[in-house]
Amino acid sequence: MPKEFSRTQRVGEVIQRQLAEIIRREMTRRDVGMITISTVSLSPDLKSARIYITLLGGQLTPKETVNYLNESANQLRHHLSQRLTTRTTPRLQFVYDSSIEYGNHLTTLINLANKPKDE
């Protein structure tokens, strides 16, 4: 019988919770807006993590926000290492998750297609 949760999934969930709290407390730039971590994808050896984020508000573009987070990755990794009990702390790479925007766009298109035509 296969395991329901692999170790990478469990560690990924812990990283997601801890990193969300670290970003909320430690990020000093207020023009970034609210950052939500949607998914953490870990490599099988737990040495690198790809963090998918979504944004709400803020004055920076998603690309600028991702660049800022990637520049701050070493500092965030340091804070994360103090909270994790794993032997190593993965290298962090932030990626913008546009799936929510894409879903909203598809919903709008579907609603336009289903709208009754006034003739």
Phi and psi restraints in degrees (range 20) as a CNS / XPLOR table:
assign (resid 1 and name C) (resid 2 and name N)
       (resid 2 and name CA) (resid 2 and name C) 1.0 -72.7 20.0 2
assign (resid 2 and name N) (resid 2 and name CA)
       (resid 2 and name C) (resid 3 and name N) 1.0 154.4 20.0 2
assign (resid 2 and name C) (resid 3 and name N)
       (resid 3 and name CA) (resid 3 and name C) 1.0 -69.0 20.0 2
assign (resid 3 and name N) (resid 3 and name CA)
       (resid 3 and name C) (resid 4 and name N) 1.0 145.2 20.0 2
assign (resid 3 and name C) (resid 4 and name N)
       (resid 4 and name CA) (resid 4 and name C) 1.0 -75.4 20.0 2
assign (resid 4 and name N) (resid 4 and name CA)
       (resid 4 and name C) (resid 5 and name N) 1.0 -37.8 20.0 2
assign (resid 4 and name C) (resid 5 and name N)
       (resid 5 and name CA) (resid 5 and name C) 1.0 -129.4 20.0 2
assign (resid 5 and name N) (resid 5 and name CA)
       (resid 5 and name C) (resid 6 and name N) 1.0 126.5 20.0 2
assign (resid 5 and name C) (resid 6 and name N)
       (resid 6 and name CA) (resid 6 and name C) 1.0 -81.7 20.0 2
assign (resid 6 and name N) (resid 6 and name CA)
       (resid 6 and name C) (resid 7 and name N) 1.0 167.7 20.0 2
assign (resid 6 and name C) (resid 7 and name N)
       (resid 7 and name CA) (resid 7 and name C) 1.0 -62.7 20.0 2
assign (resid 7 and name N) (resid 7 and name CA)
       (resid 7 and name C) (resid 8 and name N) 1.0 -38.6 20.0 2
assign (resid 7 and name C) (resid 8 and name N)
       (resid 8 and name CA) (resid 8 and name C) 1.0 -63.3 20.0 2
assign (resid 8 and name N) (resid 8 and name CA)
       (resid 8 and name C) (resid 9 and name N) 1.0 -36.6 20.0 2
assign (resid 8 and name C) (resid 9 and name N)
       (resid 9 and name CA) (resid 9 and name C) 1.0 -67.5 20.0 2
assign (resid 9 and name N) (resid 9 and name CA)
       (resid 9 and name C) (resid 10 and name N) 1.0 -43.1 20.0 2
assign (resid 9 and name C) (resid 10 and name N)
       (resid 10 and name CA) (resid 10 and name C) 1.0 -64.4 20.0 2
assign (resid 10 and name N) (resid 10 and name CA)
       (resid 10 and name C) (resid 11 and name N) 1.0 -45.5 20.0 2
assign (resid 10 and name C) (resid 11 and name N)
       (resid 11 and name CA) (resid 11 and name C) 1.0 -65.7 20.0 2
assign (resid 11 and name N) (resid 11 and name CA)
       (resid 11 and name C) (resid 12 and name N) 1.0 -38.0 20.0 2
assign (resid 11 and name C) (resid 12 and name N)
       (resid 12 and name CA) (resid 12 and name C) 1.0 -60.3 20.0 2
assign (resid 12 and name N) (resid 12 and name CA)
       (resid 12 and name C) (resid 13 and name N) 1.0 -40.3 20.0 2
assign (resid 12 and name C) (resid 13 and name N)
       (resid 13 and name CA) (resid 13 and name C) 1.0 -66.8 20.0 2
assign (resid 13 and name N) (resid 13 and name CA)
       (resid 13 and name C) (resid 14 and name N) 1.0 -39.1 20.0 2
assign (resid 13 and name C) (resid 14 and name N)
       (resid 14 and name CA) (resid 14 and name C) 1.0 -65.0 20.0 2
assign (resid 14 and name N) (resid 14 and name CA)
       (resid 14 and name C) (resid 15 and name N) 1.0 -44.2 20.0 2
assign (resid 14 and name C) (resid 15 and name N)
       (resid 15 and name CA) (resid 15 and name C) 1.0 -61.4 20.0 2
assign (resid 15 and name N) (resid 15 and name CA)
       (resid 15 and name C) (resid 16 and name N) 1.0 -41.5 20.0 2
assign (resid 15 and name C) (resid 16 and name N)
       (resid 16 and name CA) (resid 16 and name C) 1.0 -60.0 20.0 2
assign (resid 16 and name N) (resid 16 and name CA)
       (resid 16 and name C) (resid 17 and name N) 1.0 -47.6 20.0 2
assign (resid 16 and name C) (resid 17 and name N)
       (resid 17 and name CA) (resid 17 and name C) 1.0 -65.2 20.0 2
assign (resid 17 and name N) (resid 17 and name CA)
       (resid 17 and name C) (resid 18 and name N) 1.0 -47.0 20.0 2
assign (resid 17 and name C) (resid 18 and name N)
       (resid 18 and name CA) (resid 18 and name C) 1.0 -67.3 20.0 2
assign (resid 18 and name N) (resid 18 and name CA)
       (resid 18 and name C) (resid 19 and name N) 1.0 -42.9 20.0 2
assign (resid 18 and name C) (resid 19 and name N)
       (resid 19 and name CA) (resid 19 and name C) 1.0 -67.3 20.0 2
assign (resid 19 and name N) (resid 19 and name CA)
       (resid 19 and name C) (resid 20 and name N) 1.0 -35.7 20.0 2
assign (resid 19 and name C) (resid 20 and name N)
       (resid 20 and name CA) (resid 20 and name C) 1.0 -61.1 20.0 2
assign (resid 20 and name N) (resid 20 and name CA)
       (resid 20 and name C) (resid 21 and name N) 1.0 -42.0 20.0 2
assign (resid 20 and name C) (resid 21 and name N)
       (resid 21 and name CA) (resid 21 and name C) 1.0 -69.0 20.0 2
assign (resid 21 and name N) (resid 21 and name CA)
       (resid 21 and name C) (resid 22 and name N) 1.0 -40.3 20.0 2
assign (resid 21 and name C) (resid 22 and name N)
       (resid 22 and name CA) (resid 22 and name C) 1.0 -62.6 20.0 2
assign (resid 22 and name N) (resid 22 and name CA)
       (resid 22 and name C) (resid 23 and name N) 1.0 -45.7 20.0 2
assign (resid 22 and name C) (resid 23 and name N)
       (resid 23 and name CA) (resid 23 and name C) 1.0 -63.0 20.0 2
assign (resid 23 and name N) (resid 23 and name CA)
       (resid 23 and name C) (resid 24 and name N) 1.0 -41.9 20.0 2
assign (resid 23 and name C) (resid 24 and name N)
       (resid 24 and name CA) (resid 24 and name C) 1.0 -63.3 20.0 2
assign (resid 24 and name N) (resid 24 and name CA)
       (resid 24 and name C) (resid 25 and name N) 1.0 -38.8 20.0 2
assign (resid 24 and name C) (resid 25 and name N)
       (resid 25 and name CA) (resid 25 and name C) 1.0 -88.6 20.0 2
assign (resid 25 and name N) (resid 25 and name CA)
       (resid 25 and name C) (resid 26 and name N) 1.0 -35.2 20.0 2
assign (resid 25 and name C) (resid 26 and name N)
       (resid 26 and name CA) (resid 26 and name C) 1.0 -97.6 20.0 2
assign (resid 26 and name N) (resid 26 and name CA)
       (resid 26 and name C) (resid 27 and name N) 1.0 -21.3 20.0 2
assign (resid 26 and name C) (resid 27 and name N)
       (resid 27 and name CA) (resid 27 and name C) 1.0 -75.0 20.0 2
assign (resid 27 and name N) (resid 27 and name CA)
       (resid 27 and name C) (resid 28 and name N) 1.0 121.7 20.0 2
assign (resid 27 and name C) (resid 28 and name N)
       (resid 28 and name CA) (resid 28 and name C) 1.0 -94.7 20.0 2
assign (resid 28 and name N) (resid 28 and name CA)
       (resid 28 and name C) (resid 29 and name N) 1.0 -18.6 20.0 2
assign (resid 28 and name C) (resid 29 and name N)
       (resid 29 and name CA) (resid 29 and name C) 1.0 -74.4 20.0 2
assign (resid 29 and name N) (resid 29 and name CA)
       (resid 29 and name C) (resid 30 and name N) 1.0 124.6 20.0 2
assign (resid 29 and name C) (resid 30 and name N)
       (resid 30 and name CA) (resid 30 and name C) 1.0 -92.8 20.0 2
assign (resid 30 and name N) (resid 30 and name CA)
       (resid 30 and name C) (resid 31 and name N) 1.0 -12.4 20.0 2
assign (resid 30 and name C) (resid 31 and name N)
       (resid 31 and name CA) (resid 31 and name C) 1.0 -81.0 20.0 2
assign (resid 31 and name N) (resid 31 and name CA)
       (resid 31 and name C) (resid 32 and name N) 1.0 -1.5 20.0 2
assign (resid 31 and name C) (resid 32 and name N)
       (resid 32 and name CA) (resid 32 and name C) 1.0 -74.8 20.0 2
assign (resid 32 and name N) (resid 32 and name CA)
       (resid 32 and name C) (resid 33 and name N) 1.0 -35.6 20.0 2
assign (resid 32 and name C) (resid 33 and name N)
       (resid 33 and name CA) (resid 33 and name C) 1.0 90.0 20.0 2
assign (resid 33 and name N) (resid 33 and name CA)
       (resid 33 and name C) (resid 34 and name N) 1.0 -164.2 20.0 2
assign (resid 33 and name C) (resid 34 and name N)
       (resid 34 and name CA) (resid 34 and name C) 1.0 -91.6 20.0 2
assign (resid 34 and name N) (resid 34 and name CA)
       (resid 34 and name C) (resid 35 and name N) 1.0 125.4 20.0 2
assign (resid 34 and name C) (resid 35 and name N)
       (resid 35 and name CA) (resid 35 and name C) 1.0 -105.6 20.0 2
assign (resid 35 and name N) (resid 35 and name CA)
       (resid 35 and name C) (resid 36 and name N) 1.0 129.5 20.0 2
assign (resid 35 and name C) (resid 36 and name N)
       (resid 36 and name CA) (resid 36 and name C) 1.0 -118.7 20.0 2
assign (resid 36 and name N) (resid 36 and name CA)
       (resid 36 and name C) (resid 37 and name N) 1.0 131.2 20.0 2
assign (resid 36 and name C) (resid 37 and name N)
       (resid 37 and name CA) (resid 37 and name C) 1.0 -89.3 20.0 2
assign (resid 37 and name N) (resid 37 and name CA)
       (resid 37 and name C) (resid 38 and name N) 1.0 114.7 20.0 2
assign (resid 37 and name C) (resid 38 and name N)
       (resid 38 and name CA) (resid 38 and name C) 1.0 -86.4 20.0 2
assign (resid 38 and name N) (resid 38 and name CA)
       (resid 38 and name C) (resid 39 and name N) 1.0 -38.7 20.0 2
assign (resid 38 and name C) (resid 39 and name N)
       (resid 39 and name CA) (resid 39 and name C) 1.0 -151.8 20.0 2
assign (resid 39 and name N) (resid 39 and name CA)
       (resid 39 and name C) (resid 40 and name N) 1.0 148.7 20.0 2
assign (resid 39 and name C) (resid 40 and name N)
       (resid 40 and name CA) (resid 40 and name C) 1.0 -121.5 20.0 2
assign (resid 40 and name N) (resid 40 and name CA)
       (resid 40 and name C) (resid 41 and name N) 1.0 122.6 20.0 2
assign (resid 40 and name C) (resid 41 and name N)
       (resid 41 and name CA) (resid 41 and name C) 1.0 -111.1 20.0 2
assign (resid 41 and name N) (resid 41 and name CA)
       (resid 41 and name C) (resid 42 and name N) 1.0 116.0 20.0 2
assign (resid 41 and name C) (resid 42 and name N)
       (resid 42 and name CA) (resid 42 and name C) 1.0 -102.1 20.0 2
assign (resid 42 and name N) (resid 42 and name CA)
       (resid 42 and name C) (resid 43 and name N) 1.0 147.6 20.0 2
assign (resid 42 and name C) (resid 43 and name N)
       (resid 43 and name CA) (resid 43 and name C) 1.0 -72.5 20.0 2
assign (resid 43 and name N) (resid 43 and name CA)
       (resid 43 and name C) (resid 44 and name N) 1.0 157.0 20.0 2
assign (resid 43 and name C) (resid 44 and name N)
       (resid 44 and name CA) (resid 44 and name C) 1.0 -59.0 20.0 2
assign (resid 44 and name N) (resid 44 and name CA)
       (resid 44 and name C) (resid 45 and name N) 1.0 -28.8 20.0 2
assign (resid 44 and name C) (resid 45 and name N)
       (resid 45 and name CA) (resid 45 and name C) 1.0 -89.1 20.0 2
assign (resid 45 and name N) (resid 45 and name CA)
       (resid 45 and name C) (resid 46 and name N) 1.0 3.5 20.0 2
assign (resid 45 and name C) (resid 46 and name N)
       (resid 46 and name CA) (resid 46 and name C) 1.0 61.7 20.0 2
assign (resid 46 and name N) (resid 46 and name CA)
       (resid 46 and name C) (resid 47 and name N) 1.0 24.9 20.0 2
assign (resid 46 and name C) (resid 47 and name N)
       (resid 47 and name CA) (resid 47 and name C) 1.0 -97.9 20.0 2
assign (resid 47 and name N) (resid 47 and name CA)
       (resid 47 and name C) (resid 48 and name N) 1.0 -15.7 20.0 2
assign (resid 47 and name C) (resid 48 and name N)
       (resid 48 and name CA) (resid 48 and name C) 1.0 -141.4 20.0 2
assign (resid 48 and name N) (resid 48 and name CA)
       (resid 48 and name C) (resid 49 and name N) 1.0 145.4 20.0 2
assign (resid 48 and name C) (resid 49 and name N)
       (resid 49 and name CA) (resid 49 and name C) 1.0 -131.9 20.0 2
assign (resid 49 and name N) (resid 49 and name CA)
       (resid 49 and name C) (resid 50 and name N) 1.0 134.0 20.0 2
assign (resid 49 and name C) (resid 50 and name N)
       (resid 50 and name CA) (resid 50 and name C) 1.0 -105.6 20.0 2
assign (resid 50 and name N) (resid 50 and name CA)
       (resid 50 and name C) (resid 51 and name N) 1.0 119.9 20.0 2
assign (resid 50 and name C) (resid 51 and name N)
       (resid 51 and name CA) (resid 51 and name C) 1.0 -106.0 20.0 2
assign (resid 51 and name N) (resid 51 and name CA)
       (resid 51 and name C) (resid 52 and name N) 1.0 119.2 20.0 2
assign (resid 51 and name C) (resid 52 and name N)
       (resid 52 and name CA) (resid 52 and name C) 1.0 -94.8 20.0 2
assign (resid 52 and name N) (resid 52 and name CA)
       (resid 52 and name C) (resid 53 and name N) 1.0 127.4 20.0 2
assign (resid 52 and name C) (resid 53 and name N)
       (resid 53 and name CA) (resid 53 and name C) 1.0 -121.5 20.0 2
assign (resid 53 and name N) (resid 53 and name CA)
       (resid 53 and name C) (resid 54 and name N) 1.0 154.5 20.0 2
assign (resid 53 and name C) (resid 54 and name N)
       (resid 54 and name CA) (resid 54 and name C) 1.0 -123.1 20.0 2
assign (resid 54 and name N) (resid 54 and name CA)
       (resid 54 and name C) (resid 55 and name N) 1.0 158.8 20.0 2
assign (resid 54 and name C) (resid 55 and name N)
       (resid 55 and name CA) (resid 55 and name C) 1.0 -125.6 20.0 2
assign (resid 55 and name N) (resid 55 and name CA)
       (resid 55 and name C) (resid 56 and name N) 1.0 148.8 20.0 2
assign (resid 55 and name C) (resid 56 and name N)
       (resid 56 and name CA) (resid 56 and name C) 1.0 -136.9 20.0 2
assign (resid 56 and name N) (resid 56 and name CA)
       (resid 56 and name C) (resid 57 and name N) 1.0 122.7 20.0 2
assign (resid 56 and name C) (resid 57 and name N)
       (resid 57 and name CA) (resid 57 and name C) 1.0 72.4 20.0 2
assign (resid 57 and name N) (resid 57 and name CA)
       (resid 57 and name C) (resid 58 and name N) 1.0 -160.9 20.0 2
assign (resid 57 and name C) (resid 58 and name N)
       (resid 58 and name CA) (resid 58 and name C) 1.0 89.9 20.0 2
assign (resid 58 and name N) (resid 58 and name CA)
       (resid 58 and name C) (resid 59 and name N) 1.0 158.4 20.0 2
assign (resid 58 and name C) (resid 59 and name N)
       (resid 59 and name CA) (resid 59 and name C) 1.0 -100.4 20.0 2
assign (resid 59 and name N) (resid 59 and name CA)
       (resid 59 and name C) (resid 60 and name N) 1.0 -13.0 20.0 2
assign (resid 59 and name C) (resid 60 and name N)
       (resid 60 and name CA) (resid 60 and name C) 1.0 -89.5 20.0 2
assign (resid 60 and name N) (resid 60 and name CA)
       (resid 60 and name C) (resid 61 and name N) 1.0 152.1 20.0 2
assign (resid 60 and name C) (resid 61 and name N)
       (resid 61 and name CA) (resid 61 and name C) 1.0 -73.4 20.0 2
assign (resid 61 and name N) (resid 61 and name CA)
       (resid 61 and name C) (resid 62 and name N) 1.0 162.1 20.0 2
assign (resid 61 and name C) (resid 62 and name N)
       (resid 62 and name CA) (resid 62 and name C) 1.0 -57.1 20.0 2
assign (resid 62 and name N) (resid 62 and name CA)
       (resid 62 and name C) (resid 63 and name N) 1.0 -38.7 20.0 2
assign (resid 62 and name C) (resid 63 and name N)
       (resid 63 and name CA) (resid 63 and name C) 1.0 -64.2 20.0 2
assign (resid 63 and name N) (resid 63 and name CA)
       (resid 63 and name C) (resid 64 and name N) 1.0 -42.3 20.0 2
assign (resid 63 and name C) (resid 64 and name N)
       (resid 64 and name CA) (resid 64 and name C) 1.0 -65.7 20.0 2
assign (resid 64 and name N) (resid 64 and name CA)
       (resid 64 and name C) (resid 65 and name N) 1.0 -38.4 20.0 2
assign (resid 64 and name C) (resid 65 and name N)
       (resid 65 and name CA) (resid 65 and name C) 1.0 -66.1 20.0 2
assign (resid 65 and name N) (resid 65 and name CA)
       (resid 65 and name C) (resid 66 and name N) 1.0 -43.9 20.0 2
assign (resid 65 and name C) (resid 66 and name N)
       (resid 66 and name CA) (resid 66 and name C) 1.0 -63.5 20.0 2
assign (resid 66 and name N) (resid 66 and name CA)
       (resid 66 and name C) (resid 67 and name N) 1.0 -41.1 20.0 2
assign (resid 66 and name C) (resid 67 and name N)
       (resid 67 and name CA) (resid 67 and name C) 1.0 -61.6 20.0 2
assign (resid 67 and name N) (resid 67 and name CA)
       (resid 67 and name C) (resid 68 and name N) 1.0 -42.1 20.0 2
assign (resid 67 and name C) (resid 68 and name N)
       (resid 68 and name CA) (resid 68 and name C) 1.0 -62.6 20.0 2
assign (resid 68 and name N) (resid 68 and name CA)
       (resid 68 and name C) (resid 69 and name N) 1.0 -44.0 20.0 2
assign (resid 68 and name C) (resid 69 and name N)
       (resid 69 and name CA) (resid 69 and name C) 1.0 -66.3 20.0 2
assign (resid 69 and name N) (resid 69 and name CA)
       (resid 69 and name C) (resid 70 and name N) 1.0 -39.8 20.0 2
assign (resid 69 and name C) (resid 70 and name N)
       (resid 70 and name CA) (resid 70 and name C) 1.0 -67.5 20.0 2
assign (resid 70 and name N) (resid 70 and name CA)
       (resid 70 and name C) (resid 71 and name N) 1.0 -32.6 20.0 2
assign (resid 70 and name C) (resid 71 and name N)
       (resid 71 and name CA) (resid 71 and name C) 1.0 -69.5 20.0 2
assign (resid 71 and name N) (resid 71 and name CA)
       (resid 71 and name C) (resid 72 and name N) 1.0 -30.7 20.0 2
assign (resid 71 and name C) (resid 72 and name N)
       (resid 72 and name CA) (resid 72 and name C) 1.0 -91.4 20.0 2
assign (resid 72 and name N) (resid 72 and name CA)
       (resid 72 and name C) (resid 73 and name N) 1.0 5.4 20.0 2
assign (resid 72 and name C) (resid 73 and name N)
       (resid 73 and name CA) (resid 73 and name C) 1.0 -59.5 20.0 2
assign (resid 73 and name N) (resid 73 and name CA)
       (resid 73 and name C) (resid 74 and name N) 1.0 -39.8 20.0 2
assign (resid 73 and name C) (resid 74 and name N)
       (resid 74 and name CA) (resid 74 and name C) 1.0 -65.6 20.0 2
assign (resid 74 and name N) (resid 74 and name CA)
       (resid 74 and name C) (resid 75 and name N) 1.0 -40.4 20.0 2
assign (resid 74 and name C) (resid 75 and name N)
       (resid 75 and name CA) (resid 75 and name C) 1.0 -65.6 20.0 2
assign (resid 75 and name N) (resid 75 and name CA)
       (resid 75 and name C) (resid 76 and name N) 1.0 -43.5 20.0 2
assign (resid 75 and name C) (resid 76 and name N)
       (resid 76 and name CA) (resid 76 and name C) 1.0 -65.0 20.0 2
assign (resid 76 and name N) (resid 76 and name CA)
       (resid 76 and name C) (resid 77 and name N) 1.0 -37.8 20.0 2
assign (resid 76 and name C) (resid 77 and name N)
       (resid 77 and name CA) (resid 77 and name C) 1.0 -63.4 20.0 2
assign (resid 77 and name N) (resid 77 and name CA)
       (resid 77 and name C) (resid 78 and name N) 1.0 -39.2 20.0 2
assign (resid 77 and name C) (resid 78 and name N)
       (resid 78 and name CA) (resid 78 and name C) 1.0 -62.0 20.0 2
assign (resid 78 and name N) (resid 78 and name CA)
       (resid 78 and name C) (resid 79 and name N) 1.0 -47.6 20.0 2
assign (resid 78 and name C) (resid 79 and name N)
       (resid 79 and name CA) (resid 79 and name C) 1.0 -62.7 20.0 2
assign (resid 79 and name N) (resid 79 and name CA)
       (resid 79 and name C) (resid 80 and name N) 1.0 -38.5 20.0 2
assign (resid 79 and name C) (resid 80 and name N)
       (resid 80 and name CA) (resid 80 and name C) 1.0 -66.3 20.0 2
assign (resid 80 and name N) (resid 80 and name CA)
       (resid 80 and name C) (resid 81 and name N) 1.0 -37.8 20.0 2
assign (resid 80 and name C) (resid 81 and name N)
       (resid 81 and name CA) (resid 81 and name C) 1.0 -64.6 20.0 2
assign (resid 81 and name N) (resid 81 and name CA)
       (resid 81 and name C) (resid 82 and name N) 1.0 -27.0 20.0 2
assign (resid 81 and name C) (resid 82 and name N)
       (resid 82 and name CA) (resid 82 and name C) 1.0 -75.1 20.0 2
assign (resid 82 and name N) (resid 82 and name CA)
       (resid 82 and name C) (resid 83 and name N) 1.0 -17.4 20.0 2
assign (resid 82 and name C) (resid 83 and name N)
       (resid 83 and name CA) (resid 83 and name C) 1.0 -104.3 20.0 2
assign (resid 83 and name N) (resid 83 and name CA)
       (resid 83 and name C) (resid 84 and name N) 1.0 -21.2 20.0 2
assign (resid 83 and name C) (resid 84 and name N)
       (resid 84 and name CA) (resid 84 and name C) 1.0 -87.9 20.0 2
assign (resid 84 and name N) (resid 84 and name CA)
       (resid 84 and name C) (resid 85 and name N) 1.0 153.1 20.0 2
assign (resid 84 and name C) (resid 85 and name N)
       (resid 85 and name CA) (resid 85 and name C) 1.0 -106.2 20.0 2
assign (resid 85 and name N) (resid 85 and name CA)
       (resid 85 and name C) (resid 86 and name N) 1.0 10.8 20.0 2
assign (resid 85 and name C) (resid 86 and name N)
       (resid 86 and name CA) (resid 86 and name C) 1.0 -79.5 20.0 2
assign (resid 86 and name N) (resid 86 and name CA)
       (resid 86 and name C) (resid 87 and name N) 1.0 161.4 20.0 2
assign (resid 86 and name C) (resid 87 and name N)
       (resid 87 and name CA) (resid 87 and name C) 1.0 -66.5 20.0 2
assign (resid 87 and name N) (resid 87 and name CA)
       (resid 87 and name C) (resid 88 and name N) 1.0 -42.2 20.0 2
assign (resid 87 and name C) (resid 88 and name N)
       (resid 88 and name CA) (resid 88 and name C) 1.0 -121.8 20.0 2
assign (resid 88 and name N) (resid 88 and name CA)
       (resid 88 and name C) (resid 89 and name N) 1.0 157.0 20.0 2
assign (resid 88 and name C) (resid 89 and name N)
       (resid 89 and name CA) (resid 89 and name C) 1.0 -108.7 20.0 2
assign (resid 89 and name N) (resid 89 and name CA)
       (resid 89 and name C) (resid 90 and name N) 1.0 127.9 20.0 2
assign (resid 89 and name C) (resid 90 and name N)
       (resid 90 and name CA) (resid 90 and name C) 1.0 -67.5 20.0 2
assign (resid 90 and name N) (resid 90 and name CA)
       (resid 90 and name C) (resid 91 and name N) 1.0 152.6 20.0 2
assign (resid 90 and name C) (resid 91 and name N)
       (resid 91 and name CA) (resid 91 and name C) 1.0 -70.3 20.0 2
assign (resid 91 and name N) (resid 91 and name CA)
       (resid 91 and name C) (resid 92 and name N) 1.0 139.1 20.0 2
assign (resid 91 and name C) (resid 92 and name N)
       (resid 92 and name CA) (resid 92 and name C) 1.0 -103.3 20.0 2
assign (resid 92 and name N) (resid 92 and name CA)
       (resid 92 and name C) (resid 93 and name N) 1.0 133.1 20.0 2
assign (resid 92 and name C) (resid 93 and name N)
       (resid 93 and name CA) (resid 93 and name C) 1.0 -130.8 20.0 2
assign (resid 93 and name N) (resid 93 and name CA)
       (resid 93 and name C) (resid 94 and name N) 1.0 122.5 20.0 2
assign (resid 93 and name C) (resid 94 and name N)
       (resid 94 and name CA) (resid 94 and name C) 1.0 -95.6 20.0 2
assign (resid 94 and name N) (resid 94 and name CA)
       (resid 94 and name C) (resid 95 and name N) 1.0 139.1 20.0 2
assign (resid 94 and name C) (resid 95 and name N)
       (resid 95 and name CA) (resid 95 and name C) 1.0 -135.9 20.0 2
assign (resid 95 and name N) (resid 95 and name CA)
       (resid 95 and name C) (resid 96 and name N) 1.0 138.1 20.0 2
assign (resid 95 and name C) (resid 96 and name N)
       (resid 96 and name CA) (resid 96 and name C) 1.0 -78.3 20.0 2
assign (resid 96 and name N) (resid 96 and name CA)
       (resid 96 and name C) (resid 97 and name N) 1.0 130.4 20.0 2
assign (resid 96 and name C) (resid 97 and name N)
       (resid 97 and name CA) (resid 97 and name C) 1.0 -98.7 20.0 2
assign (resid 97 and name N) (resid 97 and name CA)
       (resid 97 and name C) (resid 98 and name N) 1.0 106.5 20.0 2
assign (resid 97 and name C) (resid 98 and name N)
       (resid 98 and name CA) (resid 98 and name C) 1.0 -95.7 20.0 2
assign (resid 98 and name N) (resid 98 and name CA)
       (resid 98 and name C) (resid 99 and name N) 1.0 12.8 20.0 2
assign (resid 98 and name C) (resid 99 and name N)
       (resid 99 and name CA) (resid 99 and name C) 1.0 -65.0 20.0 2
assign (resid 99 and name N) (resid 99 and name CA)
       (resid 99 and name C) (resid 100 and name N) 1.0 -33.6 20.0 2
assign (resid 99 and name C) (resid 100 and name N)
       (resid 100 and name CA) (resid 100 and name C) 1.0 -67.9 20.0 2
assign (resid 100 and name N) (resid 100 and name CA)
       (resid 100 and name C) (resid 101 and name N) 1.0 -44.2 20.0 2
assign (resid 100 and name C) (resid 101 and name N)
       (resid 101 and name CA) (resid 101 and name C) 1.0 -62.6 20.0 2
assign (resid 101 and name N) (resid 101 and name CA)
       (resid 101 and name C) (resid 102 and name N) 1.0 -40.7 20.0 2
assign (resid 101 and name C) (resid 102 and name N)
       (resid 102 and name CA) (resid 102 and name C) 1.0 -64.3 20.0 2
assign (resid 102 and name N) (resid 102 and name CA)
       (resid 102 and name C) (resid 103 and name N) 1.0 -41.6 20.0 2
assign (resid 102 and name C) (resid 103 and name N)
       (resid 103 and name CA) (resid 103 and name C) 1.0 -62.6 20.0 2
assign (resid 103 and name N) (resid 103 and name CA)
       (resid 103 and name C) (resid 104 and name N) 1.0 -41.2 20.0 2
assign (resid 103 and name C) (resid 104 and name N)
       (resid 104 and name CA) (resid 104 and name C) 1.0 -63.9 20.0 2
assign (resid 104 and name N) (resid 104 and name CA)
       (resid 104 and name C) (resid 105 and name N) 1.0 -38.9 20.0 2
assign (resid 104 and name C) (resid 105 and name N)
       (resid 105 and name CA) (resid 105 and name C) 1.0 -63.9 20.0 2
assign (resid 105 and name N) (resid 105 and name CA)
       (resid 105 and name C) (resid 106 and name N) 1.0 -44.3 20.0 2
assign (resid 105 and name C) (resid 106 and name N)
       (resid 106 and name CA) (resid 106 and name C) 1.0 -64.6 20.0 2
assign (resid 106 and name N) (resid 106 and name CA)
       (resid 106 and name C) (resid 107 and name N) 1.0 -38.9 20.0 2
assign (resid 106 and name C) (resid 107 and name N)
       (resid 107 and name CA) (resid 107 and name C) 1.0 -62.0 20.0 2
assign (resid 107 and name N) (resid 107 and name CA)
       (resid 107 and name C) (resid 108 and name N) 1.0 -41.6 20.0 2
assign (resid 107 and name C) (resid 108 and name N)
       (resid 108 and name CA) (resid 108 and name C) 1.0 -62.8 20.0 2
assign (resid 108 and name N) (resid 108 and name CA)
       (resid 108 and name C) (resid 109 and name N) 1.0 -43.1 20.0 2
assign (resid 108 and name C) (resid 109 and name N)
       (resid 109 and name CA) (resid 109 and name C) 1.0 -64.0 20.0 2
assign (resid 109 and name N) (resid 109 and name CA)
       (resid 109 and name C) (resid 110 and name N) 1.0 -41.1 20.0 2
assign (resid 109 and name C) (resid 110 and name N)
       (resid 110 and name CA) (resid 110 and name C) 1.0 -65.1 20.0 2
assign (resid 110 and name N) (resid 110 and name CA)
       (resid 110 and name C) (resid 111 and name N) 1.0 -42.0 20.0 2
assign (resid 110 and name C) (resid 111 and name N)
       (resid 111 and name CA) (resid 111 and name C) 1.0 -64.3 20.0 2
assign (resid 111 and name N) (resid 111 and name CA)
       (resid 111 and name C) (resid 112 and name N) 1.0 -37.4 20.0 2
assign (resid 111 and name C) (resid 112 and name N)
       (resid 112 and name CA) (resid 112 and name C) 1.0 -67.5 20.0 2
assign (resid 112 and name N) (resid 112 and name CA)
       (resid 112 and name C) (resid 113 and name N) 1.0 -37.3 20.0 2
assign (resid 112 and name C) (resid 113 and name N)
       (resid 113 and name CA) (resid 113 and name C) 1.0 -71.1 20.0 2
assign (resid 113 and name N) (resid 113 and name CA)
       (resid 113 and name C) (resid 114 and name N) 1.0 -32.5 20.0 2
assign (resid 113 and name C) (resid 114 and name N)
       (resid 114 and name CA) (resid 114 and name C) 1.0 -88.4 20.0 2
assign (resid 114 and name N) (resid 114 and name CA)
       (resid 114 and name C) (resid 115 and name N) 1.0 -5.1 20.0 2
assign (resid 114 and name C) (resid 115 and name N)
       (resid 115 and name CA) (resid 115 and name C) 1.0 -67.5 20.0 2
assign (resid 115 and name N) (resid 115 and name CA)
       (resid 115 and name C) (resid 116 and name N) 1.0 131.5 20.0 2
assign (resid 115 and name C) (resid 116 and name N)
       (resid 116 and name CA) (resid 116 and name C) 1.0 -64.6 20.0 2
assign (resid 116 and name N) (resid 116 and name CA)
       (resid 116 and name C) (resid 117 and name N) 1.0 139.1 20.0 2
assign (resid 116 and name C) (resid 117 and name N)
       (resid 117 and name CA) (resid 117 and name C) 1.0 -88.5 20.0 2
assign (resid 117 and name N) (resid 117 and name CA)
       (resid 117 and name C) (resid 118 and name N) 1.0 127.3 20.0 2
assign (resid 117 and name C) (resid 118 and name N)
       (resid 118 and name CA) (resid 118 and name C) 1.0 -89.1 20.0 2
assign (resid 118 and name N) (resid 118 and name CA)
       (resid 118 and name C) (resid 119 and name N) 1.0 116.9 20.0 2
